[in-house]
Amino acid sequence: DSGVTQTPKHLITATGQRVTLRCSPRSGDLSVYWYQQSLDQGLQFLIQYYNGEERAKGNILERFSAQQFPDLHSELNLSSLELGDSALYFCASSVGPQGDQETQYFGPGTRLLVL
Amino acid sequence: GENVEQHPSTLSVQEGDSAVIKCTYSDSASNYFPWYKQELGKRPQLIIDIRSNVGEKKDQRIAVTLNKTAKHFSLHITETQPEDSAVYFCAASKVGPGGSYIPTFGRGTSLIVHP
């Protein structure tokens, strides 16, 4: 158990809908990263937050957005869902600039199926 | 941006044999190289990592080597066991605009260890 939690574990929805994925980092970690894992694209970095602020953006679609709250949990919002958005979504956390910032610990993931 | 190539995509070995997975990266600014093991349906778990100021690192049956000049790094697993069967991902990380390490992952190697 990495100490990173994600909810829900599974999500089934329809095209055009909007969903919210939630992540709680390890105790003490300030950085949260979101990743999408699909068969054809592999593990892709989406976005990173550090202590409530967006720090880096990767291959994140405009239909997707995220935020990190004062208690450091983060939410990834996926809207106007398409079949191709079906994937495993992982969040990971790390300490941040004051500590071992390189090492990321992954949560168990949310499996999203868009029908 | 960074590009990470990982080979082979599938590796089948007999229990007790050694397994080697190789990765190359393109961006000389990358300076942190983690390896993750992902069992089916589970989260990626960090198994070993290496920083660019070190050429080799070992942890029991697992070792990683790094050649900065050639921009490649490898994972070596000795005395493989059936429980080593999983998908292994390499990553090359560098500090992003926000000051945090952002990894680029390889496409993964499916390791199968036959009893």
Interface residues (C-beta under 8 A of the other chain):
Chain A: S2 S31 G42 L43 Q44 F45 Q48 Y50 E54 R55 A56 G58 F90 S94 G96 P97 Q101 E102 T103 Q104 Y105 F106 G107 P108 G109
Chain B: Y32 P34 Y36 K42 R43 P44 Q45 L46 D49 R51 F89 S93 G96 P97 G98 G99 S100 Y101 I102 P103 T104 F105 G106 R107 G108
